[in-house]
Amino acid sequence: MKKVEDYVRSIPDFPEKGIIFRDITSVIQDPEGLKLAIDGIQNLLKDVDFDVVVGPESRGFIFGVPIAYNNHTGFVPVRKKGKLPCETISEEYALEYGTATIEIHKDAIQPGQKVVIVDDLIATGGTTEAAIHMIERLGGEVVKVVFLMELEGLKGRERLKDYDVDAVIKYPGK
């Protein structure tokens, strides 16, 4: 029986020499790989009480929506600046070279809601940290953060040390 890791395509030296790119397209294009990925995330949430799933653009949508569906909750997208049509709040965060800004609808999270964040990958944790700040500004409580993959060498989990963080697959490097 295959594991979800067996469906991840590892591409050496992309986007630059020394980096191993962990490609999820090979996971989601295969019916069994996709099922294993969603089931793996769902398993990490089996004992978690939550009201809503938040997923960052765009791969958080891929994995977050089925989790929301499975748990009969809503799904809230976090998008790049300027992509959401209603009133938003935003958070800027640092990238390797420069900054980026993400947004969430101002009415997407209600005070006291228990929130799970679902995304494909944790690297440095910057995007997730920015999403957490927005959720908390809206009065939500982040009860768990789940990723399909974690690149442990980039230490994103340390940045999110005050939260319950888990990943289906953990890679020791970058």
C-alpha positions as CSV (number, residue, x, y, z in Angstrom):
1,M,0.0,0.0,0.0
2,K,1.4,3.4,-1.0
3,K,1.7,6.3,1.4
4,V,1.1,10.0,0.4
5,E,4.8,10.6,0.4
6,D,5.1,8.2,-2.5
7,Y,3.1,10.6,-4.7
8,V,5.2,13.7,-3.9
9,R,7.6,14.4,-6.8
10,S,11.0,15.7,-5.6
11,I,12.7,17.9,-8.1
12,P,16.4,18.6,-7.3
13,D,17.9,22.1,-7.9
14,F,14.6,23.9,-8.3
15,P,14.1,26.8,-8.1
16,E,17.9,27.1,-7.4
17,K,20.8,24.8,-6.9
18,G,20.8,22.9,-3.6
19,I,17.0,23.1,-3.2
20,I,14.7,20.1,-3.5
21,F,11.3,21.2,-4.6
22,R,8.5,19.1,-3.2
23,D,5.8,19.1,-5.9
24,I,2.2,18.5,-4.8
25,T,0.8,18.4,-8.4
26,S,1.8,14.7,-8.6
27,V,-0.2,14.1,-5.4
28,I,-3.4,15.9,-6.5
29,Q,-3.5,14.6,-10.0
30,D,-3.7,11.0,-8.9
31,P,-7.0,9.9,-7.3
32,E,-5.3,7.7,-4.7
33,G,-2.7,10.4,-3.9
34,L,-5.3,13.0,-3.4
35,K,-7.4,10.7,-1.2
36,L,-4.4,9.9,1.0
37,A,-3.5,13.6,1.3
38,I,-7.0,14.6,2.4
39,D,-7.4,11.6,4.6
40,G,-4.0,12.4,6.2
41,I,-5.0,16.0,7.0
42,Q,-8.4,14.8,8.2
43,N,-6.8,12.3,10.6
44,L,-4.7,15.1,12.2
45,L,-8.0,16.9,12.9
46,K,-10.0,13.9,14.2
47,D,-10.1,15.2,17.9
48,V,-10.2,18.9,17.1
49,D,-13.3,20.9,17.7
50,F,-13.6,23.8,15.2
51,D,-16.1,26.0,13.4
52,V,-14.4,27.0,10.2
53,V,-11.5,26.2,8.0
54,V,-9.2,28.9,6.6
55,G,-6.9,28.3,3.7
56,P,-4.3,30.6,2.1
57,E,-4.3,31.1,-1.7
58,S,-4.0,28.9,-3.6
59,R,-3.0,25.5,-2.4
60,G,-4.7,26.0,0.9
61,F,-7.9,26.1,-1.1
62,I,-7.1,22.6,-2.6
63,F,-6.8,21.0,0.8
64,G,-8.9,23.2,2.9
65,V,-12.2,22.9,1.0
66,P,-12.5,19.1,1.3
67,I,-11.7,19.3,5.0
68,A,-14.5,21.9,5.5
69,Y,-16.8,19.8,3.5
70,N,-16.0,16.6,5.5
71,N,-16.6,18.4,8.7
72,H,-19.7,20.4,7.7
73,T,-18.0,23.7,8.3
74,G,-17.5,26.8,6.1
75,F,-14.3,27.6,4.3
76,V,-12.7,31.1,4.4
77,P,-10.1,32.0,1.7
78,V,-7.1,34.1,2.5
79,R,-6.0,35.8,-0.7
80,K,-3.3,38.1,-2.1
81,K,-4.0,41.8,-1.8
82,G,-6.7,43.1,-4.2
83,K,-8.4,39.8,-5.0
84,L,-11.3,39.8,-2.5
85,P,-14.4,41.8,-3.5
86,C,-15.8,43.0,-0.1
87,E,-14.3,45.0,2.7
88,T,-11.1,43.3,3.9
89,I,-8.3,43.5,6.5
90,S,-4.8,42.8,5.5
91,E,-1.4,41.8,6.9
92,E,2.0,42.4,5.4
93,Y,4.8,39.8,5.9
94,A,8.4,39.4,4.9
95,L,9.5,37.3,2.0
96,E,13.1,36.3,1.2
97,Y,13.4,39.4,-0.9
98,G,10.8,42.0,-0.1
99,T,7.3,41.8,1.4
100,A,3.8,40.4,0.4
101,T,0.3,41.3,1.7
102,I,-2.6,38.9,2.2
103,E,-6.2,39.8,3.0
104,I,-9.3,38.2,4.4
105,H,-12.9,39.5,4.3
106,K,-13.6,41.6,7.4
107,D,-16.8,39.6,8.1
108,A,-15.3,36.1,7.4
109,I,-14.5,35.2,11.0
110,Q,-16.9,35.9,13.8
111,P,-15.6,36.6,17.4
112,G,-15.1,33.4,19.3
113,Q,-15.1,31.1,16.3
114,K,-12.6,28.2,16.5
115,V,-10.5,28.2,13.4
116,V,-8.3,25.5,11.7
117,I,-5.8,26.7,9.1
118,V,-5.0,24.2,6.3
119,D,-2.3,24.6,3.7
120,D,0.0,22.5,1.6
121,L,3.4,23.4,3.0
122,I,5.1,25.1,5.9
123,A,8.5,26.5,5.1
124,T,9.4,29.6,7.1
125,G,5.8,30.1,8.4
126,G,5.4,33.7,7.3
127,T,2.2,33.4,5.4
128,T,0.6,31.3,8.1
129,E,1.7,33.8,10.8
130,A,0.2,36.6,8.8
131,A,-3.1,34.7,8.5
132,I,-3.1,34.0,12.2
133,H,-2.7,37.7,13.0
134,M,-5.7,38.5,10.8
135,I,-7.9,35.7,12.3
136,E,-7.1,36.9,15.8
137,R,-7.8,40.6,14.9
138,L,-11.2,39.4,13.8
139,G,-11.8,37.7,17.2
140,G,-11.2,34.1,16.0
141,E,-9.2,31.5,17.9
142,V,-6.8,29.4,15.9
143,V,-7.1,25.9,17.4
144,K,-4.9,24.0,15.0
145,V,-2.7,24.5,11.9
146,V,-2.3,21.6,9.6
147,F,0.0,21.2,6.5
148,L,0.4,18.4,4.1
149,M,4.2,18.9,4.1
150,E,6.7,20.5,6.4
151,L,10.2,21.5,5.5
152,E,11.7,21.2,9.0
153,G,15.1,22.8,8.0
154,L,13.4,26.1,7.4
155,K,12.1,26.2,11.0
156,G,8.6,27.5,10.3
157,R,7.2,25.6,13.3
158,E,9.4,27.6,15.6
159,R,7.7,30.8,14.3
160,L,4.3,29.3,15.1
161,K,5.4,27.8,18.5
162,D,2.4,29.2,20.3
163,Y,0.0,27.1,18.2
164,D,-0.8,23.5,17.7
165,V,1.0,22.8,14.4
166,D,1.1,19.4,12.6
167,A,2.0,18.0,9.2
168,V,1.2,14.8,7.4
169,I,4.7,14.6,5.9
170,K,7.9,16.0,7.4
171,Y,11.1,16.5,5.4
172,P,14.2,17.1,7.4
173,G,15.8,19.6,4.9
174,K,14.9,22.7,3.1
